[in-house]
Amino acid sequence: MTTVAGHPSRLRVALTWLAGNALIGYFWIFPLGAVGGLVFYLRARIWNDVVPLYGRDGAIGVAILIALAATVLVGCSVLFNRRQARRAGFPARRETRLVGALATIVVQLLPFAGFLLFTDRTVPPFF
Amino acid sequence: MTNIDRRKLLQILGVGAAAAGAGATVASPASAAPADPAGPRKVPPGKPLADSAAVTPKPAPPLARMQGDMRLLEANIRSTGLLAASVDEWVLRAQQWVNATYGNRAGYVPAPEDGRTGWPTMFALTRALQLELGITATSDSFGPTTLSRVGATTNGSPTNIIKIMQCGLYCKGYYGEDISGTWGEVTTESIHQLRRNMGFTDVNYHLSPKEFKALLTMDAYVVVENGSPAVRSVQQWMNRSFIDQSWFYIVPADGHPSRDVAKALIWALQIELNVAGANGNFGPGTRSALRARGAISVGQHDSGSSNFIRLFQAGMIFNRYPVSFDGVFSQSVSDQARLFQQFVALPVTGKGDFQTWCSLLVSTGDTDRRGNAVDCVTTITAARAQTLYDLGYRVIGRYLTNVPNTSLDKNIKPGELQTMFNAGLRCFPIYQTWGGEASYFSPQQGHLDASLCVQAASGYGFERGTIIYHAVDFDALNTDITDYVIPHFRAIQNTMELLGHPYRIGVYGARNVCSRLAALGLTTSSFVADLSTGFSGNLGFPLPYDWAFDQITTITVGSGAGQIEIDNNIYSGRDPGQSRVRDTSAKPDVRFDMSYRSALLTALRNYLNPLDTPKVGLIHSIEEALDKVLAHDELITNLSRGYNVRKALLQTNPFWEYWKQTLEESVADAAVRLWYVYRQQLEAWENSGHLGTPPTPMPERPDSSTGVSQIFAASAIRARNWAKGRGLVPGAAQDASDWHVMWDTWRSLNENDNYNISTVPLILFEGGHRRAGISGQRLTYTDQEIEQMLASYQGDGSNSVVYGRETMGVYRCFEATNALIRN
């Protein structure tokens, strides 16, 4: 299903874009969820008003994992979305990019929002 | 086919061990199964046994040989366990011969062709002999008719009778001259050896009827299974001395004073005392004759044909007291008699008096003795308590539970213990639901019994460390004890260990049951069922070394309201019984009622969801954590009852920690495991003298909080050592600086939920003591004390205060639900 100009149909690109970003968004649950735990660690260190999930070693480990996961996911996200933009033949205008980026962020945050709002917030069974 | 060829054949067919056994049969007759009447298979005179081939049987026809080999192979394959030790080629051949010869005769029951000596084989040989003697109404018993008809077996006897005798010799472990039917020098030598082992010193060239009867039994005439040579020498003396008496049949000479031996001793004593109608039973006639004979004292000795003192010495030897067997009542015999009297709680006279005779000969001893302890199924009222006290009884055995599905109401009633204590009596608890047959006993039942007895005993307020007597109320044979009773008690011990040893384990049973369990360290005290004199586990067995109560008679005492039927028990003083119980006004917790689950879950969610604590990305949900705790409800309930603390205290931390688990903790656990694997490899490499390359080093990570309750190994060791130091749990302190100890503990915490959860109370008690000086265990801890104990689970840092506050809310949720259930 290609257009006469050699690009795939926009519907197909849109579905691929949506599915890919939803998948990436699913994996964002882990670093974002871990950020919550790290926040409690920092609160415990600074204000001593909560009990953290882990100690210093754990916090360092989690921070490293968050950084690595975020790097990988941002990288994947950029590469994937650029490819989809090329496939769809979108003009490389700044406004278009901005809208696309915002839409991507929204889609990628959807799984995390669902995780927060509609689950018991345990580690997703997929993992 | 030689034995070596056979070994090769069997090795090829994958039963090498069996082949070795077949080859070893002749060279090592002791390889017979323990029940076998093992005797030394003798080398034929003039044919020294250089190797197994030296006594290879005559070559058989090829087809028969092959069939024999295949049967041997089948027998090896069929038999389980130690194949080599359980199959005897010669026994197999004896079985094959007797079956082939008499298989078609009416009245014959075939022997199993398994190469193992046993009663069925002996019965088959007995029936074969009866058929040879023209007895058509055959039976397994070698009775008076068989005895009267068989006569002396000599080299002139019919061939088949000689063959049956030779089969019996093989089954007894002696050389039977290839079952040839010819009485040659080999048979003569075997008969001599058999008779010597029986205790005869004269040389005979025939086998008397009594000897033939003995040959076709499972009795052994050499010391077996840790038998006593001293006992054996007495058994041999009895055979030698009484063989001509019409009442006497040859007794085993195996070093064990069995039922028959004990009965023969009584019979001999009856003859000695001229008791009319001697029958081997220790009845009133024998008792009065013994009383009339008077006590034996130092300086007396047997004279003439009298064996009175020798019989006393035999009784002492059968009870494992080392005395000479010479018919002289020396000072040394008197000293041993004193020790015996002291041990069985008799007046210590050093004489061979009536009561000592009784205790030597029968398990009840002198049944007129009045003990200081009783056990009964009847409720002890104030009047009955007074009766018992006035009669000198001080310790009362009472039942913790009734037997389900029966009408017998025997358990301790509310207020009964206090009635007993007020009257100056003490109590020892007995746990018996059924226990009246072997099939009752199993590891599963043992676990259940331990659990139920803890719940029952704690319900009555019995203090930690009380000895509870678990009943084995049937005539357990040795095999029953091995197969059923021991695994049952091992399970009780394991469960008690898991629960932190709330109660010590005692046993009520026959002497043999009590002794064997005590020898394995499974019980600490014995309540001996000596009243059951007919139990095979009593007759011939000495009183267990750890006996506390010796049940000898059932009597009725008192009158009117004070009348009561009791089992009269002799009391050694080893278990003083309980003179108080803890206050039971505060109800202990009971098992969780699952109909309250959803309410508890809602309460926990309502408390935890708004709580400002990390709860995103945990591995387990609140519901999963609750289910995890409820899955261990039996253990937690028993722990709470054993330690006499609220169940909620022991539910809170496992719930919280399980809920709070993250993936990071799994990573930490993996790191610990890798570290100890490295340590093990390093140790192995060092022990090998640095053979090969050293293992790859791993980052040092000796500990992590692990398992369902997230406990550090170091914390567990510290808490357990603390508890051991205060006598809360038994055992020696462990060294946490030893990495082996750390690794074992960590692995137990990580892999064994029960161990992990059973460590929680100790951590809380130790932490509460360390943090707030809380001592003792009770149901009435204040909220502040509970919070301090919960907080200590997080250590002593500032976070622990928040932790205590947060978990206190969880405690309240659990306690509110538990209170509803227990009330």
Interface residues (C-beta under 8 A of the other chain):
Chain A: I29 F30 G33 A34 G36 G37 F40 A44 N48 D49 V50 V51 P52 L53 Y54 G58 G61 V62 L116 D120 R121 T122 V123
Chain B: D612 T613 P614 K615 V616 G617 L618 I619 H620 S621 I622 E623 E624 K660 T662 L663 E664 E665 V667 A668 Q794 S798 N799 V802 Y803 E806
